[in-house]
């Protein structure tokens, strides 16, 4: 993500508020017998449960919070079965404070794309040019025609991420590198253009379509704010947890099915291609044999987060914005804040360190 001024964007959000284990058939279900709790759509009521009642090691939380404070954390939440087990804010940050999701918002965009397909207004297997118009890239027409919306969702457009500005969405910046589907690269520009795909398919602004289809239906706060070529979501930490709960329940909010297309949802949270099996539809997947990272073509052996449960999937953003979902444990973990001081991208050693501290607490 490019540099931006958090204060100016937070003020913009405030104004807008006043008017994101390998399983063959998709994500596993929460443990048998689990009844998920869903907070009301409005108000601040959210049921809690104690760590002691879950048999967790409460004595280790102080060490965890010391670590999180040292790592520039602003908000940290743990949900079990939808109920809050731990909710901690640092410094002047509060439950009402707004913060950016960075690339963690990509996963919400993927979910919204699925809803648009569910409504029949787009098809992810269609050429992207059907929604963006011919000549949206500088690639030869025959090569551009290979690119589908699905390639945008899976980071496999084949467009060159090595251009001077990989956020740039102008035609001149969208340069042919390889045939679509043959190369995985974490390239922000083709992802960003999904906003236009959805806008042109729906006939609505991205914010309005998102608010109607997701935000208002699960009680989120927040808004998408443009910053250069980027469209960044800002919200409080509980709103991020709400989206996590929607994902944990496979697109259903309590008794209301938001996403009825189970095939699309399962494709979101399973390997979308074999070049980088640790990536679904704009969603990171743990527990795979290999993984790739942003800004490199190196294939690394092993899981993304070796200390975390294998079935974890996640929405991850720059400067360590984290939304982790663990179906086998019926867990949601949220972290917002400044960079933890490691690699500034979606993934860093912070993920492994954090789950290394959570493991003896939770006992998974």
PyMOL commands that set and color helices and strands:
alter all, ss='L'
color gray80, all
select helices_A, chain A and resi 6-18+52-54+58-70+102-118+129-132+141-144+149-154+171-173+188-192+194-202+206-218+237-248+262-268+327-329+349-362
alter helices_A, ss='H'
color red, helices_A
select strands_A, chain A and resi 73-80+83-89+99-100+223-227+230-235+252-253+256-257+284-285+290-291+300-301+313-317+321-326+331-337
alter strands_A, ss='S'
color yellow, strands_A
deselect
rebuild
show_as cartoon
